[in-house]
Amino acid sequence: MESRQEDRASVENISDSEVMARAERKVFSGPLGSSSSSRAWRIKSLDKKRTSTSTENDDDEAYVEITLDILDDSVAVHSVQAAGGGGHEDPELALLAKKTLEGKKSESFRLSLLRNTSTHIRQVSQELKRLTSFSKRNSGAGRRVDRTRSATAHALKSLKFITAKASTANGWASVEKRFDELTANSNGLLNYSLFGECIGMNKESKEFAGELFRAIARRRNISGDAINKAELREFWEQISDESFDSRLQTFFDMVDKDADGRITEEEVREIISLSASANKLSNIQNQAQEYAALIMEELDPDNVGYIMVENLETLLLQAPVHHSVTVSDSRVLSQLLSQKLKPTQENNPITRWYQKIKYFLLDNWQRVWVLMLWIGIVSALFVYKFIQYKNKEAFEVMGYCVCIAKGGAETLKFNMALILLPVCRNTITWLRNKTKLGVVVPFDDNLNFHKVIAVGIVIGVGLHAGAHLTCDFPRLIHATEDQYESMIPYFGEDQPKNYWWFVKGVEGLTGIGMVVLMAIAFTLATPWFRRNKLNLPKPLKKLTGFNAFWYSHHLFVIVYALLIIHGIKLYLTKVWYYKTTWMYLAVPVLLYACERLIRFFRSSIKPVKILKVAVYPGNVLALHMSKPQGFKYKSGQYMFVNCAAVSPFEWHPFSITSSPGDDYLSVHIRTLGDWTRQLKTVFSSVCQPSAAGKSGLLRADMQEENNPSFPKILIDGPYGAPAQDYKKYDVVLLVGLGIGATPMVSIVKDIINNMNFLKNKELDEYAVMDDILESGKAESNNDNNTSSSGKSNKSNKGFRTQKAYYYWVTREQGSFEWFKGILNEVAEMDEKGVIELHNYCTSVYEEGDARSALIAMLQNLHHAKNGVDVVSGTRVKSHFAKPNWRQVYKKIALHHPDSRVGVFYCGAPALTKELRQLALDFSHRTSTKFEFHKENF
């Protein structure tokens, strides 16, 4: 039974961080009866433009029919289809329709639920409406291609020659302005070489824009290489036309250079080469002839030597297959329809501030309590020393200045001792692996805490030195004889007459020396110097980079020696057990010294043998080496590498890319500084060009006959890192930018190995039980079986991960060579689809852009035919442009409600803020809790 009576449904505002996107108001009709039956409702979008001009026929097309099954307290979506019975059921909604929604036993609740349902199917209704009208308009056009709903939806988003604009009129205004600027000196004529810049394309698309210009000019019979504003307006209207047929014809004209209505293999090769050049895909450009033959083989089965526009349309309408998680029985539909929605911002400022503070404490309570403890200790030491010196004789002469100076000195001694602990890597790694302190102590922030303590040292030096130089010493110098008499036991019979008296003493020289050395170390450790962000003159270039940071930081040895001497030669303290500087420093300095000794002996005792070397595009060096006996590590950890041929003293950290189950160690090193550049040069000298079928530009392998002589490598590690804790999460999101993918590839391999281990363990246990039962020795062997099972569980203790999402974003096509073998291995081993692999190449224009349209067609065709992606060269199909991180989080939140998701990121700092904020946003507003971890490097 259907009713056409319309009733307006109220819709709450939904913020971007909610699971569902913002919905418009809908009108739905049909009473919700109390009996057990199926009802069909028609949902119509309230579009003013269409409503005002709709005829009876159009009105029927504008509806989408939703059939719900209602049985007492249950509501189920039965089907979604276009009104009139001619539409095909949407496959995704058909899958979701199997989920039953449990509701309250009241008609008012079911009616409210139905209203909420109508707000969440806006996109479906609009899509069906558009597709229905589109198919009717083209029913008599004589097309040979049957445009299915999914194909048409894909086609409508394809072949866009310009980026999205607010409107055609506004877009033209910008084009017109650029035209006036570019033709100011050319009498109002725009040369074809400036056409791309005029319509908003970037410089890399100059050749593509030139071909687009010529194609439109041929179609309009315009000769010459320049056009006026009126002709440009016609060009603009054509390339901004939203009609798929118009865009298809324009693209066909670009390929069909001789305008004979036929596309030959040579013309296909030229447009492939042009598209590859615009997208910086050198590998595709070099194989353009091979790929052109592949397209002709597919579209010209009769071998007539050419293809027509209908053939090109066939290839275009092949919508790409997106890798997505299958919707399981995880109450996804229930969450979509019944999740409690919140306004984007609380109106009450007090409530708003309360929520911010609450969320901040929930997200940062580990950092907060550690900082509060540190601040409390530092403050207590300052106050203690301040009060102590207020009751001494020196206070009568120097006043509160000496209290401030001594209070600052006490905090300085504590912080100089404490600053060593966050860089005791072996100790921290042991605490992470062997204790439960990681629950309350944020070990991932050890370097950040190291920097915070450094700031505390700067403040302590400022208080101590500032109070002495500007207050203490002047008061002592200008004190009367009577006032100075009490200071004679400390400063001697002769009263100081000037500053030089203080500077020439041991206390003054050691103090000045420490300040100068610490200023050098602190300055060269700043990001501007350490990461070569300053454009200094050539003679000063050596003051920037990692080497300058590394060597300057080792000045601390001198600083600590001066600090101990400075603490012994105190003016106002003569009793040895009141000179507490050495007491503060004894344990941390001894611990750090032991750490360095362990590193030295461990790297010397456990030498490694280079097994394989490969040099990849993008200046990446891969080293495969033997695993020392007893070298146990976790995926995500890192180790230090030393090469005496480059520098016998420098050790540099690199993530381990092999998995713990491999019988070798591997690291991938990108040349970003002097040391890595020299390392690549040293190893490249012993490599040879790669043989056919092997990845990399240069390679050397110990298993080959030439047996190259590799430079000696020392390693030290492993050391703990944030990514090593991935096993404690049910779901993990692994994000790597460029070379930041190194710790992630180890994790994905380890996940597969752990899954296979669990599977094999279950099979072995069943086999053992069968053998025991068959032999009739169940009772006698029960204890042994339990013991064996316990050992197996211990070897895989703590592994909880059931799903992993791997996102690798890189600028260059050649970067995929780095982990080509690993990605193919994971794709082959992952039989259960535990890991979703997503490769993104940002040099390729986003899906739907005409500049990448042919690349997308070729990608789909080649992957379907050969199972290999033309962009990455792996079995993993690549995506274009940058990921929509909000959609990534949204998808995970929908498919994993009530789960803890570990987000692990390694890469440039630019993306850190966005990923962290999205993790907080979705954790606060959904039942899925995201915990963000950033790799420090």
Secondary structure, 3 states (H helix, E strand, C coil): CCCCCCEECCCCCCCCCCCCCCCCCEEECCCCCCCCEEEEEEEEECCHHHHCCCCHHHHHHCEEEEEEEEECCEEEEEEEEECCCCCCCCHHHHHHCCCEEECCCCHHHHHHHHHHHHHCCHHHHHHHHHHHHHHHHCCCCCCCCCCCHHHHHHHHCCCECCCCCCCHHHHHHHHHHHHHHHCCCCCCCEEHHHHHHHHCCCHHHHHHHHHHHHHHHHHCCCCCCEECHHHHHHHHHHHCCCCHHHHHHHHHHHHCCCCCCCECHHHHHHHHHHHHHHCCCHHHHHCHHHHHHHHHHHHCCCCCCCECHHHHHHHHCCCCCCCCCCCCCCCHHHHHHHCCCCCCCCCCHHHHHHHHHHHHHHHHHHHHHHHHHHHHHHHHHHHHHHHHHHCCCHHHHHCHHHHHHHHHHHHHHHHHHHCCHHHCHHHHHHHHHHCCHHHCCCHHHHHHHHHHHHHHHHHHHHHHHHHHHHHHHHHHHCCCHHHHHCCHHHHCCCCCCCHHHHHCCHHHHHHHHHHHHHHHHHHHCCHHHHCCCCCCCHHHHHHCCHHHHHHHHCCHHHHHHHHHHHHHCCCCCCCHHHCCHHHHHHHHHHHHHHHHHHHHHHHHHCCCCEEEEEEECCCEEEEEEECCCCCCCCCCCEEEEEECCCCCCCCEEEEECCCCCCCEEEEEEECCCHHHHHHHHHHHCCCEECCCCCCCCEEEECCCCCCCCCCCEEEEEEECCHHHHHHHCCEEEEEEEHHHHHHHHHHHHHHHHHHHHHHHHHHHHHHHHHHHHHHCCCCCCHHHHHHHHHHHHHHCCCCCCCEEEEEEEECCHHHHHCCHHHHHHHHHHCCCCCEEEEEEECCCCCCCEHHHHHHHHHHHHHHHHHCCCCCCCCCCCEEECCCCHHHHHHHHHHHCCCCEEEEEEECCHHHHHHHHHHHHHHHHHCCCEEEEEECCC
